[in-house]
Amino acid sequence: MNGELVRQQTMTNSFCRGLLAICLWLLAFASQIAVAQTAPVNAAPVPNAEILEAKIAEAESAADPSDEHKNQLLSLYQQALSYLQETAANEAAAQAFREALQTAPGEALAIREKTAASSAAEAEITLPLDRSSSLQDLETFLLQDKGDLALANNLLADLSRRLEEEAARPALIRQRLQSVEEELTENQAQQQLLSAAEDESMDTQARRWLLEAQAQALRTENEMLDQELSSHSARVDLLEAKREAAGQRSAAIGRRIALLEELIRTRRQADAERAMLAAETRRLEAEGQHPLVVRLAGGNASLSNQIAQTVAQLDDIARRKEATELLERQLDGDFNSAREIIAIGGSNLSGELGNLLRQQRQNLPELRLFERKAREREALASQTGIKRVLHRREQQRLMDTEAHVSRLLAEAGVDEASESMRTRLVELVDERRALLQQAIESEDLLLLELGELEASQTDLLKTIKRFDELLDVNLLWVRSASRNELAELGALPEQIWRIISPSGWYGAASVLAHQATHSAVFILLGSALIAFLWGRKYLVRFVEETSNKLGKPITDRFAYTLQVLIVSLVAAAAWPLLAAVVGWQLQVSEAATEFSAAVGIALVLLAMQFYLLRAFRFICIPRGLAAAHFRWPEPSLQLLRRELDRLSWTYLPAAGVTAVIVALDPLNA
C-alpha cells in the first residue's frame, strides 16, 4: 500500500515537472517569436548625422539615370537628418527643463530676497544732485531715467507676455503628448510593415532610417514635454519673481522721474517768475523815456508773461499725462480682470460674474470726453508750434544786436541817438534775445510733453476700445436682470436713476447753453424756429378763415382743401423741428457728454413720431381740415383731440426715457 502511494506520488511529481518544462519551453518559444517580430524594427538603428550627410553627398554625386529616384532618396535622407537634429534639440531642451526644475526655486527665492532688500533701500528716493545743479543737469538726468524706464517697461512687458504664454502651455502640452503617442503607434506599425517586406534595397534602408529617426525624435519630444510639464510651476514662479523685480525697478524709476519732473517744473517756474519780475521792473523804469524804449520794454514784459504761461501749461500737461497713464494702468488691470472673469464663467456669465462685467462696463470713461481733450491738445500744439516758428525767426533777426538797434532807430525816425539811449536799447535787445531763447526752450518742451500726452491718450483710447469690444462680445449673452422675484419688484433700476439724476440734465443744459453761444448754425436755426413759432398763429388764422369759404358754390374750391392740408402739415412741424434741432446740437457739440448725446439721440428719434401726433392733432382743431372740409362731427373730434393729447403726454416721455436708456447702455437696456 505504501509502495503504491510512493509510486503514485513519484508519477505525480514527474508529471508536474514535465508540465512545467513544457510551459517553460512554450514561454521561451513565444519570447523568441516576439523577439523575431520586433527585431526588424530595431535591427537597423538609425546612423549618426555624419553617415547621413555622407549618404546625401553620395546620392547627389551619383550618376543615376532616374532623377525621380535620386530626388526621392535624397528627400528620405534629408528628412532623417532633420529628425536627428530635432532629437538633439529635444534632448537639450529636456536637459534645460531638468536643470530649471532644480535651480528655478533657488533663483526665485534669491530674486525675491534681493527685491525685498531693494524695496527697503529705495523707500526714500535720493537723487545724485544738489542745489547747485543746473537745469540742464536735471534734464540730462531726466532723459537718462526715461531711457531706463523704457527698458524696464519693455522687460516687464516681455515677462508678462511670457507668463501669459506659460499659462496656456499645460493644456497644449497634454494635447501634444497625446498626439505624440498616436504618431509613435503609427510609426511602429509602419516599421513592422517595412520589416515584413524583406526588401534590402537602398530605398528600403532609407525609409527604415527615416522611420527610426522619426521615432527617436518623437520619444525625445515626449521626454522633453514631460520635463517641461514637471518644471512648469517652478519656471512660472521664477518668471513671476523676475516680473516682480522688474515691476519694482520700473516703479522706482517712475518715482524718480516724477521727482525730477517736479524739480524741473519748480526750477522753470522760478526762472520764469524771475524773468517776468525783471522784465516788469525794466518796463516800469522805461516809463517816461523814448517811445522806442518803452515799446521794447513792454514787449519784453509781454514775452516774459508768455513764458510764464507756457511753464504753467507744462505743469498742467504733466499732470494730465500722469492722470492718463494712471487711468490706463487701472483700465488695463480691469481688462485682465474681465478676461479672468470670462475665463471662469465660460458660457455661463449670469449672476455675480455678469454683474461684475456690467459694473466694469458702466465704469468705462466716456470716449467723447477724451476726443474733446484730444482736439484741445491738437489746438494747443498748433498754437505752440506757430509761436515757436515766429520766435525763431525773431531770434535770427536779433543775432546782430548793433545792426538790429540801428534798424530800430531808423524805423523810429531817430537820426542821432544818445549814447545812453543806444546802451539802453542794446540792453533791451539782449534781454529779448535771452527771453526768446527761454521761450523757444519752453515751447520745445511743451511740444515734447504734448507728444507724450498724445501717446498716453492714444494708449488709453486703445485700451478703452479693446475693453469695450471685449465686453460687447461677452455681455451679449449676459442676462441684464434676474428673474422676476418679489424682492426685486420694488427695486429702482440703475438705468432709471441715470435718467432722473440732476447732474445729467444739468450737463445737457450746459451743452445746450454752450451751443447757443458758440455754434453759429444753432443760433441761425434757433432764430428761424423762433420766428416760425411766432408766425404759427397766422397759419392757424389762415385755416380758420379758409373754412368760411366752404359750403358756398361761388367761393368753395377743392384747392382750399389742399391748401389747408399743406398749411396744417407745415404748422404742426414747429415743435418737432425744435426737438430735432436741439437733439442734433446735443450730439454734435464739442462739449457733449455721454448723457447729453443720449438725450440728443432720443430727441432726434422721437421727432418724427412727435410730428405725426402733432399733425393729426392740428388736423382735428375746430374749423380745421377734419371739421370744416371733411365734415367730421365735433364730439368725435373732441374725443380725438383728448386722446391724442393723452397719448402725447404718456407715450412720448416713456419712449424718450427708453431711447435714452438704450443710447446710454444698449446691451443692458
C-alpha positions in Angstrom: 0.0 0.0 0.0 2.8 2.4 1.0 4.7 1.4 -2.2 1.7 2.2 -4.3 1.4 5.6 -2.7 5.1 6.3 -3.2 4.8 5.2 -6.9 1.7 7.5 -7.4 3.5 10.4 -5.8 6.6 9.9 -7.9 4.4 9.8 -11.1 2.7 12.9 -10.0 5.9 14.7 -9.4 7.3 13.6 -12.7 4.1 14.8 -14.5 4.3 18.2 -12.8 8.0 18.5 -13.7 7.2 17.6 -17.3 4.3 20.0 -17.4 6.5 22.8 -16.0 9.1 22.1 -18.6 6.5 22.2 -21.4 5.3 25.6 -20.1 8.8 27.0 -19.9 9.5 25.8 -23.4 6.3 27.5 -24.7 7.3 30.7 -22.9 10.7 30.6 -24.5 9.3 29.9 -27.9 6.8 32.8 -27.5 9.5 35.1 -26.5 11.6 34.1 -29.4 8.7 34.8 -31.7 8.2 38.2 -30.1 11.9 39.0 -30.5 11.8 37.9 -34.0 8.8 40.1 -34.7 10.4 43.2 -33.1 13.9 42.5 -34.3 13.4 44.1 -37.7 12.3 47.3 -36.1 15.5 47.6 -34.0 17.7 45.7 -36.4 18.7 48.7 -38.3 19.3 51.5 -35.9 19.5 55.0 -37.3 23.0 56.1 -38.2 24.5 59.3 -36.9 24.5 62.6 -38.7 27.9 62.1 -40.4 26.7 58.9 -42.1 23.5 60.6 -43.3 25.4 63.6 -44.6 27.8 61.2 -46.4 24.8 59.3 -47.9 23.4 62.6 -49.1 26.6 63.6 -50.7 26.9 60.2 -52.3 23.3 60.4 -53.7 23.9 63.9 -55.0 27.1 62.8 -56.9 25.7 59.5 -58.2 25.0 59.3 -61.9 21.5 57.9 -61.5 19.6 57.9 -64.8 16.4 58.3 -62.9 16.2 61.8 -61.4 12.9 60.9 -59.6 14.5 58.0 -57.8 17.5 60.2 -56.8 15.3 63.0 -55.5 13.2 60.6 -53.6 16.3 59.1 -51.9 17.7 62.5 -51.1 14.4 63.5 -49.6 14.4 60.4 -47.3 18.0 61.1 -46.1 17.3 64.8 -45.6 14.2 64.1 -43.6 16.0 61.6 -41.4 18.8 64.1 -40.8 16.2 66.8 -39.8 14.7 64.3 -37.3 18.2 63.7 -35.9 18.6 67.5 -35.4 15.2 67.7 -33.8 16.2 64.8 -31.5 19.3 66.8 -30.4 17.2 69.9 -29.8 14.7 67.9 -27.8 17.4 66.4 -25.6 19.0 69.8 -25.0 15.6 71.3 -24.1 14.7 68.3 -21.8 18.1 68.8 -20.0 17.4 72.5 -19.7 14.0 71.8 -18.1 15.6 69.3 -15.7 18.1 71.9 -14.6 15.3 74.5 -14.3 13.4 72.2 -12.0 16.5 72.1 -9.8 17.6 75.7 -10.0 14.5 77.8 -10.5 13.2 77.7 -6.9 16.5 78.9 -5.6 16.8 81.6 -8.2 13.2 82.8 -7.4 14.0 82.9 -3.7 17.2 84.9 -4.3 15.4 87.3 -6.6 12.6 87.9 -4.1 15.1 88.5 -1.3 17.0 90.9 -3.4 13.7 92.6 -4.4 12.7 92.9 -0.7 16.1 94.4 0.2 16.0 96.8 -2.7 12.5 97.9 -1.7 13.6 98.7 1.8 16.6 100.6 0.4 14.5 102.6 -2.1 11.9 103.6 0.5 13.4 107.1 0.4 14.3 108.4 -3.1 17.5 110.2 -3.4 19.0 112.0 -6.4 22.7 112.5 -7.2 22.1 116.2 -7.3 22.4 119.3 -5.1 21.1 122.8 -5.1 23.9 124.0 -7.4 22.9 121.6 -10.2 21.8 123.4 -13.3 18.6 123.0 -15.1 20.5 121.3 -18.0 21.9 118.8 -15.5 18.4 118.0 -14.3 17.1 117.5 -17.8 20.1 115.2 -18.6 19.3 113.0 -15.6 15.6 113.0 -16.6 16.4 111.8 -20.1 18.6 109.1 -18.8 15.9 107.9 -16.4 13.3 108.0 -19.1 15.6 105.7 -21.2 16.0 103.4 -18.2 12.2 103.4 -17.7 11.6 102.4 -21.3 14.0 99.5 -21.0 12.4 98.4 -17.7 8.9 98.6 -19.2 9.9 96.6 -22.2 11.4 93.9 -19.9 8.2 94.0 -17.8 6.0 93.6 -20.9 8.1 90.7 -22.2 7.9 88.9 -18.8 4.1 89.5 -18.7 3.8 88.1 -22.2 5.9 85.0 -21.3 3.7 84.4 -18.3 0.6 84.6 -20.4 2.2 82.1 -22.8 3.2 79.8 -19.9 -0.3 79.9 -18.5 -1.6 78.2 -21.7 1.3 75.7 -22.0 0.0 72.8 -19.8 -3.1 72.3 -21.8 -1.1 72.5 -25.1 1.5 70.1 -23.7 -1.1 67.5 -22.8 -2.6 67.7 -26.2 0.8 67.3 -27.8 1.6 64.3 -25.6 -1.5 62.6 -26.8 -0.6 63.4 -30.4 3.0 62.1 -29.9 1.6 58.8 -28.6 -0.6 58.4 -31.7 2.3 59.2 -34.0 4.6 56.7 -32.2 1.9 54.0 -32.6 1.6 54.8 -36.3 5.4 54.8 -36.7 5.8 51.4 -35.1 3.1 50.0 -37.4 4.9 51.4 -40.5 8.2 49.9 -39.3 6.6 46.5 -38.9 5.1 46.6 -42.4 8.5 47.7 -43.8 10.3 44.8 -42.0 7.8 42.3 -43.3 8.6 43.3 -46.9 12.1 41.7 -46.6 13.5 44.3 -49.1 17.1 45.3 -48.7 17.3 48.0 -51.3 18.7 51.5 -50.7 15.2 52.9 -50.7 14.0 50.5 -48.0 17.1 51.2 -45.9 16.5 54.9 -46.3 12.8 54.6 -45.3 13.8 52.4 -42.3 16.3 55.0 -41.2 13.7 57.7 -41.6 11.1 55.9 -39.5 13.6 55.1 -36.8 14.8 58.8 -36.7 11.2 59.9 -36.5 10.5 57.5 -33.7 13.7 58.7 -31.8 12.6 62.3 -32.3 9.1 61.5 -31.0 10.5 59.7 -27.9 12.8 62.6 -27.1 10.0 65.1 -27.7 7.8 63.1 -25.3 10.5 63.2 -22.7 11.0 66.9 -23.3 7.3 67.6 -22.9 7.2 65.6 -19.7 10.1 67.6 -18.3 8.5 70.9 -19.4 5.3 69.9 -17.6 7.1 68.8 -14.5 9.1 72.0 -14.3 6.2 74.3 -15.3 5.3 75.6 -11.8 8.9 76.2 -10.8 9.6 78.2 -14.0 6.4 80.2 -13.7 7.3 81.1 -10.2 10.7 82.2 -11.4 9.1 84.4 -14.1 6.8 85.9 -11.5 9.7 86.7 -9.3 11.5 88.4 -12.2 8.4 90.3 -13.1 8.0 91.5 -9.5 11.6 92.7 -9.6 11.1 94.4 -13.0 7.9 96.0 -11.7 9.7 97.3 -8.6 12.5 98.7 -10.7 10.1 100.3 -13.1 8.1 101.8 -10.2 11.3 103.1 -8.6 12.5 104.7 -11.8 9.0 106.2 -12.3 9.1 107.7 -8.8 12.5 109.2 -9.5 11.3 110.6 -12.8 8.3 112.2 -11.1 10.6 113.8 -8.5 12.9 115.1 -11.3 10.0 116.4 -13.3 8.6 118.2 -10.3 12.0 119.6 -9.5 12.4 120.8 -13.1 8.9 122.4 -13.1 9.7 124.2 -9.9 13.0 125.4 -11.3 11.4 126.6 -14.5 8.6 128.3 -12.7 11.2 130.1 -10.5 13.2 131.1 -13.6 10.1 132.4 -15.4 9.0 134.4 -12.4 12.4 136.0 -12.0 12.4 136.8 -15.7 8.9 138.2 -15.6 9.8 140.3 -12.5 13.0 141.6 -14.2 11.1 142.5 -17.4 8.4 144.2 -15.4 11.0 146.2 -13.5 12.6 147.3 -16.7 9.2 148.3 -18.2 8.5 150.5 -15.2 11.9 152.0 -15.4 11.3 152.8 -19.1 8.2 154.8 -18.4 8.7 158.5 -19.5 11.6 157.6 -21.8 11.7 157.5 -25.5 8.7 155.6 -27.0 11.0 153.1 -28.7 12.5 152.2 -25.3 9.0 152.0 -23.8 7.9 149.7 -26.6 10.8 147.3 -26.3 10.5 147.1 -22.6 6.8 146.4 -22.9 7.4 143.8 -25.5 9.9 142.0 -23.2 7.4 142.1 -20.3 4.7 140.6 -22.6 7.1 137.9 -23.7 8.1 137.0 -20.1 4.4 136.7 -19.3 4.0 134.3 -22.3 6.9 132.2 -20.9 5.3 132.0 -17.5 2.0 130.9 -19.2 3.9 128.2 -21.2 5.6 127.0 -18.0 2.2 126.8 -16.3 0.8 124.8 -19.3 3.8 122.5 -18.9 2.7 121.8 -15.3 -0.9 121.2 -16.4 0.1 118.9 -19.3 2.4 116.9 -17.0 -0.4 116.3 -14.5 -2.8 115.3 -17.3 -0.3 112.9 -18.6 0.2 111.4 -15.2 -3.5 111.0 -14.7 -3.9 109.5 -18.2 -1.2 106.9 -17.5 -2.7 106.1 -14.1 -6.1 105.6 -15.7 -4.6 103.5 -18.5 -2.9 101.2 -15.9 -6.2 100.8 -14.0 -8.1 100.0 -17.1 -5.5 97.5 -18.2 -5.8 95.8 -14.8 -9.6 95.8 -15.2 -9.3 94.4 -18.7 -7.2 91.5 -17.4 -9.7 91.0 -14.5 -12.5 90.9 -17.0 -10.8 88.3 -19.1 -10.3 86.2 -16.0 -14.0 86.6 -15.2 -14.9 85.5 -18.7 -12.5 82.6 -18.5 -14.0 81.5 -15.2 -17.6 82.0 -16.3 -17.3 80.5 -19.7 -20.6 80.4 -21.4 -22.5 81.0 -18.1 -21.9 84.6 -17.2 -25.2 85.3 -15.4 -25.4 86.1 -11.8 -22.4 87.7 -9.9 -20.0 87.3 -12.8 -22.3 89.1 -15.2 -22.9 91.8 -12.6 -19.1 92.4 -12.3 -18.8 92.8 -16.1 -21.7 95.2 -16.3 -20.2 97.2 -13.5 -16.9 97.4 -15.3 -18.9 98.5 -18.5 -20.5 101.3 -16.5 -17.2 102.5 -15.2 -15.6 102.9 -18.6 -14.6 106.5 -19.3 -16.6 108.5 -21.9 -14.9 108.4 -25.3 -16.4 111.8 -26.1 -14.6 113.4 -23.2 -11.2 112.1 -24.4 -12.0 113.1 -28.0 -12.7 116.6 -26.9 -9.5 116.7 -24.9 -7.6 115.4 -27.9 -9.0 118.3 -30.0 -7.9 120.8 -27.3 -4.4 119.2 -27.2 -4.1 119.5 -31.0 -5.2 123.1 -30.9 -2.6 123.9 -28.2 0.1 122.1 -30.2 -0.8 124.1 -33.3 -0.7 127.4 -31.4 2.6 126.5 -29.7 4.2 125.4 -33.0 3.2 128.7 -34.6 4.6 130.8 -31.7 7.8 128.7 -31.8 8.3 129.4 -35.5 7.7 133.2 -35.0 10.1 133.3 -32.0 12.8 131.5 -34.0 12.5 134.0 -36.9 12.7 136.9 -34.4 15.7 135.3 -32.7 17.5 135.1 -36.1 16.8 138.8 -36.7 18.4 139.7 -33.3 21.6 137.8 -33.8 23.4 141.1 -34.6 22.5 143.4 -31.8 24.1 146.6 -33.2 22.5 146.1 -36.6 19.1 145.5 -35.1 19.4 148.6 -32.8 20.3 150.7 -35.8 17.4 149.3 -37.8 15.0 150.1 -34.9 16.3 153.7 -34.7 15.9 154.1 -38.4 12.3 152.8 -38.3 11.5 155.1 -35.4 13.0 158.1 -37.4 15.7 158.8 -34.8 18.7 160.2 -36.7 21.1 160.5 -33.8 20.5 158.7 -30.6 22.3 159.5 -27.4 24.8 157.0 -26.0 22.7 156.3 -23.0 19.6 155.6 -25.2 21.7 153.3 -27.5 23.1 151.5 -24.5 19.5 151.1 -23.1 18.3 149.7 -26.4 21.2 147.3 -26.6 20.4 146.0 -23.1 16.7 145.6 -24.0 17.6 143.7 -27.3 20.0 141.4 -25.4 17.3 140.8 -22.8 14.8 140.0 -25.5 17.2 137.6 -27.2 17.6 135.8 -23.9 13.9 135.7 -23.4 13.3 134.4 -26.9 15.8 131.6 -26.2 13.9 130.8 -22.9 10.6 130.9 -24.8 11.8 128.6 -27.5 13.1 126.1 -25.0 9.9 126.1 -23.0 7.9 125.8 -26.2 10.1 122.9 -27.4 9.5 121.2 -24.0 5.7 121.9 -24.3 5.6 120.3 -27.7 7.5 117.3 -26.4 5.1 117.0 -23.4 2.1 117.3 -25.7 3.6 114.5 -27.9 4.0 112.3 -24.8 0.4 113.2 -23.7 -0.8 112.2 -27.1 0.9 108.8 -26.9 -0.6 108.3 -23.4 -4.1 109.3 -24.6 -3.7 107.1 -27.7 -2.8 104.1 -25.5 -5.7 104.9 -23.2 -8.2 105.1 -26.1 -6.9 101.7 -27.5 -7.4 100.2 -24.0 -10.9 101.6 -23.7 -11.9 100.4 -27.2 -10.3 96.9 -26.6 -12.1 96.7 -23.3 -15.3 97.9 -24.8 -15.1 95.3 -27.6 -14.4 92.5 -25.1 -17.5 93.5 -23.1 -19.6 93.9 -26.3 -18.9 90.4 -27.3 -19.5 88.8 -23.9 -22.2 90.9 -22.4 -24.5 89.9 -25.3 -25.1 86.6 -23.5 -25.5 88.0 -20.0 -29.0 88.4 -18.7 -29.4 92.1 -17.8 -31.7 91.4 -14.9 -32.5 88.5 -12.7 -35.9 86.7 -13.0 -38.8 88.4 -11.6 -38.8 88.0 -7.8 -41.0 89.7 -5.3 -38.0 91.1 -3.5 -36.9 92.8 -6.7 -40.2 94.2 -7.9 -39.7 97.4 -5.8 -36.1 97.9 -6.7 -35.2 101.1 -8.7 -33.2 100.1 -11.8 -29.9 101.7 -12.2 -30.9 102.9 -15.7 -33.9 104.9 -14.3 -31.6 106.6 -11.7 -29.3 107.6 -14.5 -32.3 109.2 -16.2 -33.6 111.2 -13.2 -30.2 112.2 -11.9 -30.0 116.0 -11.8 -26.3 116.0 -12.8 -27.1 114.5 -16.2 -29.8 117.0 -17.1 -27.6 119.9 -15.8 -24.8 118.7 -18.1 -27.3 118.5 -21.1 -28.4 122.1 -20.3 -24.8 123.2 -20.1 -24.1 121.7 -23.5 -27.1 123.4 -25.0 -26.0 126.7 -23.5 -22.5 126.2 -25.0 -24.0 125.6 -28.4 -26.2 128.7 -28.1 -23.1 130.8 -27.5 -20.6 129.0 -29.7 -22.4 127.5 -32.7 -23.5 129.8 -35.5 -25.6 127.1 -37.1 -27.6 126.6 -33.9 -28.1 130.3 -33.4 -29.3 130.6 -37.0 -31.6 127.6 -36.8 -32.9 128.7 -33.4 -33.7 132.2 -34.7 -35.6 130.7 -37.7 -37.5 128.3 -35.4 -38.5 131.2 -33.0 -39.8 133.1 -36.0 -41.6 130.0 -37.2 -43.3 129.5 -33.7 -44.2 133.2 -33.6 -45.7 133.1 -37.1 -47.6 129.8 -36.4 -50.7 131.8 -35.3 -51.0 133.3 -38.8 -51.2 129.8 -40.2 -53.9 128.9 -37.7 -55.8 132.0 -38.7 -55.5 131.1 -42.4 -57.0 127.7 -41.7 -59.9 129.2 -39.8 -60.6 131.9 -42.4 -60.5 129.4 -45.2 -63.3 127.5 -43.6 -65.6 130.5 -44.1 -65.4 130.0 -47.8 -66.6 126.4 -47.8 -70.1 125.3 -48.5 -70.8 128.1 -50.9 -70.9 127.3 -54.6 -69.4 130.7 -55.6 -66.4 130.5 -53.2 -65.9 126.8 -52.5 -62.9 125.3 -54.2 -61.1 121.9 -53.9 -57.8 123.9 -53.9 -58.8 125.3 -50.5 -58.7 121.8 -49.0 -55.3 121.1 -50.5 -54.0 124.4 -49.2 -55.3 123.8 -45.7 -53.8 120.3 -45.7 -50.3 121.7 -46.6 -50.6 124.5 -44.1 -51.7 122.1 -41.4 -48.7 119.8 -42.1 -46.4 122.8 -42.0 -47.8 124.4 -38.8 -47.6 121.0 -37.0 -43.8 120.8 -37.7 -42.8 123.7 -35.5 -42.3 122.0 -32.1 -41.0 118.7 -33.7 -38.4 120.7 -35.7 -37.3 122.4 -32.5 -36.9 119.0 -30.8 -34.9 117.6 -33.7 -32.6 120.7 -33.9 -31.9 120.6 -30.2 -31.2 116.8 -30.3 -28.9 117.3 -33.2 -26.9 120.0 -31.5 -26.7 117.9 -28.3 -25.0 115.2 -30.3 -22.5 117.2 -32.4 -21.4 119.7 -29.7 -17.8 119.7 -28.7 -18.8 119.9 -25.1 -21.2 116.9 -25.5 -21.2 114.3 -22.7 -22.5 110.7 -22.8 -25.8 111.7 -21.2 -26.3 114.8 -23.4 -25.6 112.7 -26.5 -28.1 110.1 -25.4 -30.7 112.8 -24.9 -29.9 114.1 -28.3 -30.4 110.7 -29.9 -33.7 110.3 -28.2 -35.0 113.7 -29.3 -34.0 113.0 -33.0 -35.6 109.6 -32.9 -38.8 110.8 -31.4 -39.1 114.0 -33.6 -40.9 112.2 -36.4 -43.3 110.4 -34.1 -43.9 113.8 -32.3 -44.6 115.3 -35.7 -47.2 112.7 -36.7 -49.1 113.2 -33.5 -49.0 117.0 -33.8 -50.0 116.9 -37.4 -53.1 114.7 -36.7 -53.9 116.9 -33.7 -53.7 120.0 -35.8 -56.0 118.5 -38.4 -58.6 117.9 -35.7 -58.7 121.5 -34.4 -62.0 123.4 -34.6 -62.8 124.8 -38.0 -59.8 122.8 -39.3 -59.4 120.3 -42.0 -61.4 117.5 -40.4 -64.2 119.7 -39.1 -64.7 122.1 -42.0 -63.5 120.1 -45.0 -64.3 116.5 -44.1 -67.4 117.4 -42.0 -66.4 115.2 -39.1 -68.8 115.7 -36.1 -67.4 117.9 -33.3 -68.0 115.4 -30.5 -65.8 112.9 -32.3 -63.2 115.5 -32.9 -63.2 116.4 -29.2 -62.7 112.8 -28.3 -59.8 112.5 -30.8 -58.1 115.7 -29.5 -58.4 114.5 -25.9 -57.0 111.0 -26.7 -54.2 112.4 -28.9 -53.2 114.7 -26.1 -53.2 111.8 -23.6 -51.2 109.7 -26.0 -48.6 112.5 -26.5 -48.2 113.1 -22.7 -47.9 109.3 -21.9 -46.2 107.7 -24.9 -43.6 110.4 -25.8 -42.0 110.7 -22.3 -41.9 106.9 -21.9 -40.4 106.4 -25.4 -37.9 109.2 -24.7 -36.8 107.6 -21.4 -36.4 104.2 -23.2 -34.5 105.8 -26.0 -32.1 107.5 -23.6 -31.6 104.2 -21.7 -30.8 102.3 -24.9 -28.4 105.1 -26.0 -26.6 105.1 -22.7 -26.3 101.3 -22.4 -27.5 99.4 -25.5 -26.6 96.0 -24.0 -28.2 96.3 -20.6 -31.3 98.2 -21.9 
